[in-house]
Structures are given as structure tokens and as C-alpha cells.
Amino acid sequence: MRYSQDHKAQTHQRIIKEASARFRRDGIGATGLQPLMKALGLTHGGFYSHFKSKDELVEKALQAAGEQCDAICAELFAQEHPLEAFIDTYGKSKTLITMFITPTFAQANASVSWT
């Protein structure tokens, strides 16, 4: 059965979103592809129509987390008192805290070249 490009793109984003949450919660190594896909109601084999490997999924999940963080920071720093807004949100937001300080995120970013 063929799906539309829109359906495939939505499924691709669902996989990235679920994987991101599981990577942060359980760690990259502890996140299996079969349980991930099963949680989404998809087949393990279907994973490979979206990604070449788990490594590619990890890369895409990190890119998505970085983009999410960039969007949050851009919104905060556009405010009248940006530093106060950032600090206030950082103290209240599990998303920012998870992105910046969890061992999984730090471990995953350790191999990323920032230059």
C-alpha cells in the first residue's frame, strides 16, 4: 500500500518526536527500534523506509532538539528583558532543562563538532 508524501512526512516526524523523547528518557543505547516503532503502531521494517540506520535517527532527533531549543531561545531573547525571560523559563521548563543538562543529551552532543 502506497501512502502520500504528506502521510510519509508526518510519520517521519512522529518517529523523530517519539525517538527524541525516548532518547532523553532512556538513553540512546537503551532505545530499541522495535519497541519504538511498536509504540507508534508501525512495523520495525517500516523504520527503514524513513531512515538508513539508528545513527541517522539519532542525528535527526538531535537536529530537531537543537531547532526546538533555538526557537525557544529566539522567542525568549526577543522579549523586552531577554535574560530574565530566559532564566525564568529555564527554571520552569523541563524541555530546556532536559535539552541542556541530561546525560543522554550531553553524551549525544559530545561527538558533534561545533566549529
N, C-alpha and C positions, 0 to 999 in steps of 0.2 A: 504494500500500500504506500503510495507516494503522498507526502504531506507538502503543503505550500511552503514557500520560503519564509513567510511570516511565522508559521507554526514552528518551523525548524529554528528560527532565530529566537523565538520565545522559549522553546525548550532548552536551547543552548544557554540562555540567560538563567533559566531556572536551575540548571545543573551548576553553573558557576556560583549562584547565590547559595544554594544548599551546601556545596563543597566548601565555600568560604566559611560558613557557619560551623561546619564540622571540623575544618582545619583549626579554627580558633578554639573550639571546644575540646576536641580530642587529640589534636596534633595531626600533622600531615602523614606521618608513618602509620598512625593508628586508624586512619580513614581509608576504608576499603572501597573499591569501586562498586562491587556488587551490592553491599548494603546501601551505598549512596544512591545508586540507580533504583533499587527496590523502594527506597523511601519516597522516590519521585514517581513511582508507578511505571518505571521504564525498565527495559532489559539491559543486562550487563553488556551484551553485544551491541546494543544501540549506542553505547558510550562512544564507540569508535567511529560512528558517523559524525560525531561532533568534535572529537579530539584525537590526536595521534597517540597520546600517551597520558598517563597520570601527571608526568612532568609538565606537559603543556597545560593541563587543567590547573596545576599549582601556579604556573606563570600567569594564566588568565585571571585566576582568583586574586592573586597579589596585585595585578594591574587594576582590577575592579576595586579592591580595597583602597589602593592609592588614589584612584579617581574619586571615590566616595569621600575620602579624607580631604582631598584637595577642594572638593565642592563645599564641604562643611566649613573648612578654613576660609575659603574665599567669601562665603556668606558672613562669617563672623568678623573677618577683618574689613569688611565693607561698612560695618556699623560705626556709629559716632565714636564709641570708646572701644576700639577693637581688642586691645589687650585684656581689658576687663571682661568683655564678652567671651573671649577665648578661654580665659581662666575659669569663669563661671560655668561655661558649658563643659569644659574638660572635667571639672569637679562633679558634674551631674550626669555626664553622658557615658554610658557603658560602651557605646560604639567607639568613641575616641580613645577611651582608656584601653579597650581591647586591642585597637589598632596599634597604639603606641607602646604598650608595655607587656603584652602577653609573651611568654617564652616562645610560643609557636610562631607568632608574627616576627619576633626578633630573630629567631632561628632561620626562618624562611628568607628574611631580608639580609641575613649575613652574607649570602653568596651573591647578592645583587650589587653590581657596580654602579655607584652613584656619581661617577665622574663623566 
